[in-house]
Amino acid sequence: MSESTQASQQTAKLVYLLFIANIIIQFLGFVAVVIAYIHKDDAAAWLQSHYQFQIRTFWMGLLYLFIGVLFAFFLVGYLILVFWVIWLVVRCVKGMKYLDQQKPHPNPTSWLFG
């Protein structure tokens, strides 16, 4: 594996970790998606699927957060927010698993757990 591919792989892993850290430190998700957008076009084809998956994770997660906060007044929103945390962690762990195996993400356009 070339140095640039290895560096891009480490960058993709960093994005996954930033998404998980975003659960506690809220602005890190924005940092992660910017990094994914910057590195997506220059990455190897198998890594591009991970960046696509990460970008979709950000935008879908933002939608789930919005809906959760919107419905928090009705208490069902808190269940949506708990789902968002579980959904985000599972997606990131599965993504890192494929990344460590140096495989493309098999379903980067998935809405659920990928």
N, C-alpha and C positions, 0 to 999 in steps of 0.2 A: 504494500500500500504506500502510495506516495505521501510525502510530508503534508502537502496541501489537503489531501483527502483526510489524513489523520487529524489535521487541525480543524477541518470542517466538521468531522465527526465529533470532536471535543466541543466545538461550538454548538452543535445540535444538542449534545448532552447538557450543556450549560442552559440552553433554552428550556429544556424539560425541567431542570432543577429550579430555574427561576419561576416557572409556572407553579411548582409545588410551594416554593417560598412565598408566592403571591397570596397564598391563603392567609398568611400572617402579616406580611408587609405588602399592602395593596398596590403600590405603583410598579412593582417588579414585573407584573404581567405586561404592562406597556413596554417596558424595557425589553422583555423577551420577544414580543412580537416584532418590534423594530429590528432586533438582531436577526430574526428569522427572515424578514423581508429583505434585509441587506444581503444575506448570504445565500438566499435561495437560488438565484440565477447562476452563481459561480460554482455551485456544488456539483459533485458527481450525480448522475441520474438517480442512483439508489438513495442518496441523501436528500435529493429534492423532494422525494415523497415524504420524508420526515418533516421537512420545512413546511410543506403544504399541510400536513397533518397538524403541525403546531399552530400555523396561522388560523386554520379552521377551529382548532381548540380554543384559541383566544376569542374569536368572534362568536362562536356558539356559547362559550362560557359567559361572555358579556351579556348575551341574550338571556341565559338562564338566571344570571344575577339580577338583571333588570326585572324579570318576571317575579323572582323571589322577593325582591324588595317591594315591588308593587303590591304583591299579595300578602306581605308580612302583617299588614293590618288585620287580615282575615285568618291569621295563624297558619294557613296552609302554605304561606310563603316561607315559613321557617323550615318546613319539610323540603321545599324546593331548594333552599339554601344548603341543607344537609346533603341532598342529592348532588348538588353542584360540587361540593367538597369531595365526595366519594367518586363522582364521575371524573373529576380532574385528576385525582391521584391515580385512579385505575388507568386512565388514558396515558398519563406520563410514565407510569411504571411499564406498561405494555410497550410504549414507544421506545423506552430505554432498553428493553429486552431485545427488540428487533435491532436497535442501533448497535448494541454490544455484539450481536451475532453478525453484524455487517450485512444486514438484509434490508431491502426496502420495506417501508411500511405496507402491509398487504391491502389495507383499505383506508387510504388517507382522507376519503370523503365521508366517512361514517359519522352519523349523528350521535350514536350511543358510545359504547366503550371502545370501539375500534378493534 
